[in-house]
Amino acid sequence: MDETLLERLQAVEPLMWINPELGPTTAAHVPVRPDQVTEAEANWRALAPLLQQCFEELEDSGGMIASDLIEVADLAMAMGQGAGRFFVKGDHALPVAGSVKARGGVYEVLLHGLSLARQLGLIAPDAPPAALAAGKVRDRFGSCTVAVGSTGNLGLSVGIAARALGFRAVVHMSADAKPWKVERLRRHGVEVVQHQADYGTAVASARLQAEADPSIYFVDDERSELLFFGYSAAAAELSGQLVERNIPVDAENPLFLYLPCGIGGAPGGVAYGLKQVFGDHAHCFFVEPAQSPCALVQLASGLKRAVNVYDVGLTNKTEADGMAVAEVSQFVVQVMQPLLSGVYTVADDDLFRWLALAQDHAGLQLEPSAAACLGGPQMLLSTAEGQGYLAQHGLVAKTDQATHVMWATGGSLVPDEEYQSFLQKGRALRD
Ligand SMILES: Cc1ncc(COP(=O)(O)O)c(C=O)c1O
C-alpha cells in the first residue's frame, strides 16, 4: 500500500480513497454472473406469498421486503451538500429486521427452507414456497438448526426468519454486539452465543461447529452468494423508484451511491446489482469507520493475500457495531475490485452528529452505522480525491444533474432509550 495512504489511515483521519482498478462495467471479469441478479428478483417474487403468511407486517405490501426512497433536501442543506438531488434509501425501516440485512438473511433462510423441505420430501418438488407454512413442515424443521455469526443485524434477520419457519436458530455474536440486539433475539426464541472476541472469530467458531454437525445449516456472511444476491435485488427496486420520480440516470445524469460496509456482503450485493442496472452511470462508494476500513485496506493492498485492519495498526474499535469488521470478505472484494468507485472513512463523532441531523432535518431514526452514508456527497464533492474522480470521469460539469443516494442501512428497531442517548450525544457534539 502507498506510504502516504498508510500514514493517513494510521492517523485515523476521515479520507476518501479512489479505486484505481475501476473499469467499464461490461469488462469486469468477476466470479458471479449478472443473471444471478435477475434470478434473485424472481426468487423474491416467488417468496412473497410465504413472507406474507409468515409476517403480519408484510400483509399490506404483498409480502415484499422493500424500503422507501426519501428525498432529503433539508438534511442535505444542513450538511452543506451543494448541487444535485439527495435521497436516503430507507433500509433503516425495512420490515422484519429493521436493517438492510433483511434483504440477505431472510432471503437465504427462506431459500434454504425450501430446498431442505424438498430434499426431505416434506413438500412436492413443484410446490410453491408458501407450502412451507404447513404445520408438518414447521414441526420437522424444529429438529434442524440455522446458525449464523453476526455483529447483530444479520443475526436478527436470520434468527427471526429461521424462527418464523420453525427452525432452531443459533446466533454467534461478537463482543461488539449491542445488548438490546441479544435481548431481542432471545425474545424471538433464538439461542445466542456471545463470544468475547471480534466478529471474524465469532464467525470462524460458528462455521467450525456447523461443519461438525450436519443438522446445522450455516449462513456464512463471509462467503455466501445467496446473501449477496438477496441484497442485489434492491437495485431493481431503486431503479423503479427513480423511474416513478422521472429521475434519469445516464451519461448526463450520474447516480452516486454511498453504502455502509462491514464484511462487504450487503454493500457489495447492492452495488453489484446497481452496476447491472445502471452500468457505468452508477458510481458506488463504500463507507467504513476510520478504525475498521477493512475493504479499503484490502483493495488498496491488492488481492494477492488477505490484509486486515490490525495489520495496518488500527484497532477495529468503533461505535458503528455493524461495521466493526477487521477483515473484509475475500469473495466480495474479488467481485467489487473492478466495479467499486472508491471508499471513504468516517470518524465515530461524525456518525453521531449525522445521526442527530438525520432526525432533526428529516425525521429519520438511524443507528450509527447507517448514519455513515450521509457523509458521502461531501467527501465526493469537497475532497481533492473526490474532485479528481469527478474530473477523471468527465463529471465536474454534471454535478447539478446528479442524484445522490445515501443507503441508510439500519436503525428503526433501536430501542427508544438507546436511540435517545445516541441523539443526545450527536446533538451535544453538533452544538
Ligand atoms: C446497520 C448496518 N449497516 C451496514 C452493515 C454492513 O453490512 P455488511 O457487513 O454486509 O458489509 C451492517 C452489518 O451488519 C449493519 O448492521
PDBQT file of the ligand as one rigid body, heavy atoms in Angstrom, charges set to zero:
ROOT
HETATM    1  C1  LIG A 501     -26.625  -1.158  10.035  1.00  0.00    +0.000 C 
HETATM    2  C2  LIG A 501     -25.603  -1.869   9.208  1.00  0.00    +0.000 A 
HETATM    3  N1  LIG A 501     -25.041  -1.234   8.182  1.00  0.00    +0.000 NA
HETATM    4  C3  LIG A 501     -24.123  -1.834   7.404  1.00  0.00    +0.000 A 
HETATM    5  C4  LIG A 501     -23.712  -3.129   7.635  1.00  0.00    +0.000 A 
HETATM    6  C5  LIG A 501     -22.675  -3.734   6.752  1.00  0.00    +0.000 C 
HETATM    7  O1  LIG A 501     -23.097  -4.863   6.047  1.00  0.00    +0.000 OA
HETATM    8  P1  LIG A 501     -22.005  -5.949   5.638  1.00  0.00    +0.000 P 
HETATM    9  O2  LIG A 501     -21.446  -6.493   6.915  1.00  0.00    +0.000 OA
HETATM   10  O3  LIG A 501     -22.735  -6.974   4.862  1.00  0.00    +0.000 OA
HETATM   11  O4  LIG A 501     -20.987  -5.216   4.852  1.00  0.00    +0.000 OA
HETATM   12  C6  LIG A 501     -24.256  -3.815   8.708  1.00  0.00    +0.000 A 
HETATM   13  C7  LIG A 501     -23.853  -5.184   9.015  1.00  0.00    +0.000 C 
HETATM   14  O5  LIG A 501     -24.295  -5.812   9.934  1.00  0.00    +0.000 OA
HETATM   15  C8  LIG A 501     -25.220  -3.183   9.514  1.00  0.00    +0.000 A 
HETATM   16  O6  LIG A 501     -25.763  -3.800  10.565  1.00  0.00    +0.000 OA
ENDROOT
TORSDOF 0
